[in-house]
Amino acid sequence: MLTHWNKILSTDCRVAKVNDKLVYPIFRVGSTSIIDSASEFYTNHEIGKLEKILVLLRNPEERFVSGLNEFCLQNKLDVNNAWQKVKEGKLIDRHFAPQYIWLLHLSKFYRGAVVLLPFEHITKLTHLHKREVVPSRIQVKPLERFVDMDRELMNMVGQTVMLRQLVKGYKDVLS
């Protein structure tokens, strides 16, 4: 499964400094608000020198639906047609890629501690909410291969873990 994610894993990796916190922004988990609230950014190899990065995690099923809808909105695609292409393995994008894939991407440059926090923690980082009006979403069935790993991650919310160990522990599941 990892070969499908090469396009995503080869993009630049960024960590934002919001107030005095280091936050790894994940698409559809408040990333726009985090990025717009940031005073500094660390990219790729600069990230390796950082300590204790906060990672917000969102309910995987909600995020998949939201991400697919956002991708379709941005690309003027029909949600149900796009969902079928995702189901067939013909379409992937960072908006609905598993949050685990985002952590795998971060692990290319960072091996230290991450604090896994619920999406709702964003209100403690920023009061900026970039999208006051959210377009209505077409409901689709979340695809298991996009949400199953993230369900496991959700069990770790509230914990501080070494990213290297977290990624290593789950990597075999994706092979």
N, C-alpha and C positions, 0 to 999 in steps of 0.2 A: 504494500500500500504506500510506502514512503516514496517510491519513485513518482507517484502521481503528484506529489507535493513539491517537487524540485523547483518549479517556477516560483512558488511562494517562499521557499526556503532560501532562494538566491537573491531576494530583495534586501535592501538596507534594513538594518535592525536599529531601532531608536528607543531610547529611554528618556523620559521627560522629567525635569525637576519642577515640581509644583510646590511652591512655598519651600519648605525644607525637606520634602519627601521626594524620593526617586520612584517613578511609576512607569511601568511598562504598558503602553497603550495598545489594547487589542481592539480591532474593529468590532463594532456593535456592542462594546462594553464601555461606552462613554469616551471613546478615544478622541473624538472631535473636541469635546469639552476639556479633556485633559491636555490635549495639544494646544488649544487656544489659551489655556490658563498657565502654560509652562513659561518659566523664565529662562530656561536653558535646555539644551538637548545634548545627548551623548549618542554617538553613532558607532556601530560596529566595534572596532577594537578599543575605542574609548570606554566602552561599557565594562570591559574586564577589570578595570580599576575601581569600580563602584562597589559599594557595600549595601546589602539589604534593600532589595528592590521590591516594591509593592506590586502585586498583580491582582487586579480585580477579575473575578470570574462570574459569569452570568449563567442562569439556568440554560442548559444546552438546547433544550427544545425551543424555548422562546428565542434564543439567539439564532438558531438555524432559520426559523421562520422569518425573523426580522432581517437577518443577513441576506437571505435569498430575495426577499422583497426589495431591500435596498439596492442590491446588485441589479435587479430587473428595472427598478426605477431609474437608476443611473444610466443603464444601457438600453432603455426603451424596449424591454422584452416582456413577453407574456409570462407571468409567474408559473403557471401550470406547465407550459412548454419547457421553460427552463428547468423546473423540478424534474421533468421526465429525462432531460439531458443529464442532470446531476445523478439521477437514479441509474442511468445507463453508463455512468463513468465518463461521459463526454464533456463535462463542464465542472470546473472547480474555481473557486475564488476565495480570497482572504476574508470576504464578508461573512462567509458561512463555513470556512474551514474550521475544524475543531480547535478549541482553545489549546489543546495539547500540542498541536502543530505550531502554534505561536510560541509556546514554551520551548519546544524543540529548536525553533529558530533562535530564540534568546540564548539557548545553551551553546550555540556556535561561538558566542563571544563572552559568555558569563558562566561561571561555575559556582558562584557564591549562594548566599541565602536569599530566598524569596519568601515574602509573606503573602499567603493566599487569602484574599479578602472577598466578601460578597460584593456584588455589583452595587448594592445600596450604600456601600462605604464611600462612594463617589461624593456624596454630600459633605463628607468630612474633608475632602480634598479641594473641592471647588463648588461654588454656588452657581457657576456658569452652566447653563443648560442651553446648548446651541440650538436645539430643536424644540421650540415650545409647542408647535403643532406637528404631530406625527401623522403622516398619511395613513389611511386605513390599510390594513394588511390583508392580503389574500392568505387564508389559512391553508397550509399544506401539511402533510404528514412528515414530521422530521424523519430523516433516514438514519437508521441505526448506526451505520458506519461513521456517521458524522457526529453522533451524540453519545455513543456508548462510553468512549474513553473519558469524555468530559463529565459524565455522571460519576465516574471514579474520582476525578479531580474535585468535584463538589464535596465529596466526603472529607476532603482535606482542608476545606475552608476554615480559616481561623488559625491555621498552623503556619509555623515558620519551618521551611524545609530547605535542604541543600538542593539546588536545581539539578546538579549533576546526578544525584541519587534518584531524584524524582523521574527524570528523563530516562535514565538507565533502567529503572524498575518497570517502566511501561513500554519501552522501545520494542521488546520482543513481541508484544501483543500486536503491533502494527506490521510486523514483517510478513 
